[in-house]
């Protein structure tokens, strides 16, 4: 087996504390970086409000950010193979000055 083969690595355990088991909801992500780290701010923005609140911040070394990117790509490909293509919703994703939102179509009240 190759050294990079996941089957050749020893198993490890991940502890998930009960108070974190439900996670946090985010419909907005802001990603910034410096020469030594990537900062991922996951935020929640309520409809009609101009201010988002950061719910979680994750700071990664550049090599871990790249590994996360690859893992996300692999998992999206697996998801789409099982469930079909994920429909991309238009929005500010084409504007590099705007943060990436995870929200779908905005409802009206």
N, C-alpha and C positions, 0 to 999 in steps of 0.2 A: 504494500500500500504506500501511496505517496505521502509525504509529510503534511501536505495540505488537505489530505482526505479527512473529512470529519469523522469517519469510522475509526481512524487511527488515533484520535485524541481520547484521552481518558474522560469519562463522564464527570459532570460537575452539577452541583445543586444550586438553585437560585431560590433565595428566600423572599417571599412576598408578604410583607407585614399586612395584617388585616386592615389597618387604616388606609392602606394604599391599594387594596384589592379591586376597588371599583374604578380606579383611575380618575382622570379629570377629562372633561369635555373641552375640546378646542375646535374652533372653526376659523382660526387664523394662525399662521405661523410666520414668524419673522426670523430670518437666518442672517447672521452677520459673522464676520471672521476677522482675525488678525493673523500675523505670520505664524502664530503658535497654537491657535485654537479656533474652533467653530462654536458659536453660541446659537442655540435654537430656543427661541421663546415661543411657547405655545400659549395662545391667548383665546379669550372668548369675547365676542362682540355681539351685543344684543341688537336686534333690528331697530333702526331709527336713532341709535346712539352713535356719536362720533368718536367715542373713546372705548378702546378695548382694554381688558384687564388680563395681565399675564397670569396664567394658572400654573405654569410649570416652565422652568428653565433647565436646559440640558447643555452642558459644556463638554465638548469633545476635542481630543487631539486630532489633527488633520488626517492621520491614517485611520483613525476610528470613524471619522466622518465619511471617508471613502468606503470603508467596509459597510457602514450603515446604508449608504447610497446603493451599493451593490445588493445588499440584503433586501432593501425595499423593492428594487427593480425585479429581483428574482421572485419575491412574493406577489407582486402585482401580476407578473407573467403567469404564475401558478393560479392565481385567483381568476384571471381572464380565461385561462384554459378550461377551468371548471365551470365558470359562471357566465362567460361571454365578455365582450369588451366593456370596459367601464366608460360610460358616456361622459365626455368632458363638457362642462358647462362654461359658456363664455363668461368673461369678466375681466378683471384687471391683470390677469396672468401675463398678458402681452406687454404690460407697462412695468419696466424694471424698478420704477420708483414706488410701486404699490406692493404691499406685502401679499403673500400667497394666502388666499382664503380657502377654507374647506367647505364653506356653506353652499347650499344649493340655491334654487330660485328664491328670491325674497318674497314673502307674503305681504299682503296689504290688509290693513284692518279698517 
